[in-house]
Amino acid sequence: MSGAEGRARQVLTEAPTDLIVDRLAAELARTYGVARTELYQVDYRLAELLPLDDGPSVTGPGHPAWRAFDHQEPVIADGVGWFPVGMRGERRGVLKVSPVPADPHARRELDTIATVLGHELSAVTATTDIYRTPGAAGGSRWPPRCSGSCCPGAAGSGRRSAWPGSWSRRTRCAGTASTGPTTVTGSGWRC
């Protein structure tokens, strides 16, 4: 393992749960000169690769992201690297980096880092729903944003809240230590 790969692993394991991808992006920029890092996760129907942050999903089967996801091999196209993200056969999505380094050794390191990212995402799934992708129920890709601080994606993080499986107008939020769990009802989506 190289020093750069080791630092990226350390960044992934030490990052707060909600900042894993952001901290990884900063490290890849510092180490490899990567200007843009994005995580795309597959939905439960295996029909779309959904970006963690705002942006269009990837649905075309010939797209480099799908080729990387389907074959679980890195794909380089037009200066963009698509690296599979998964853990022990569980395919979660792809990591998009651009510009991708020209050095083959750096590309192999990025492939390993994407696998480590898959391990970290699997490890934190039990404690957060930030990295869970929604199902197709209800005809909507994303539920409305919750306005309270107890909801993932709140507080101006720019992240959408990704509730697992089907969602409804009634769900539970963690609340705060003083208020305890709070039930969200109606159209306001407040915690």
BELNOR-V430691 format. One record per residue. N is the residue number from 1. OMEGA is omega as a letter, one per 20 degrees, with the letter a starting at -180 (* if undefined). Layout:
# BELNOR-V430691
n = {N/N}
omega = {OMEGA/OMEGA}
This chain:
# BELNOR-V430691
n = {1/2/3/4/5/6/7/8/9/10/11/12/13/14/15/16/17/18/19/20/21/22/23/24/25/26/27/28/29/30/31/32/33/34/35/36/37/38/39/40/41/42/43/44/45/46/47/48/49/50/51/52/53/54/55/56/57/58/59/60/61/62/63/64/65/66/67/68/69/70/71/72/73/74/75/76/77/78/79/80/81/82/83/84/85/86/87/88/89/90/91/92/93/94/95/96/97/98/99/100/101/102/103/104/105/106/107/108/109/110/111/112/113/114/115/116/117/118/119/120/121/122/123/124/125/126/127/128/129/130/131/132/133/134/135/136/137/138/139/140/141/142/143/144/145/146/147/148/149/150/151/152/153/154/155/156/157/158/159/160/161/162/163/164/165/166/167/168/169/170/171/172/173/174/175/176/177/178/179/180/181/182/183/184/185/186/187/188/189/190/191}
omega = {r/r/a/r/r/r/r/r/a/r/a/a/a/a/r/a/a/a/a/a/r/r/r/r/r/r/r/r/a/a/a/a/r/a/a/r/a/r/r/r/a/r/a/r/a/a/a/r/a/r/r/r/a/r/a/r/r/a/a/a/r/a/r/r/r/r/r/a/a/a/a/r/r/r/r/r/r/r/r/r/r/a/a/r/a/a/r/r/r/a/a/a/a/r/r/r/r/i/r/r/r/a/r/r/r/r/r/r/r/r/r/r/r/r/r/r/r/r/r/r/r/a/a/a/a/a/a/r/a/a/r/r/a/r/a/a/r/r/a/r/a/r/r/r/r/a/a/a/a/a/r/r/a/r/r/a/a/a/r/r/a/a/a/r/r/a/r/r/r/r/a/r/a/a/r/a/a/a/a/a/a/r/r/r/r/a/a/a/r/r/*}
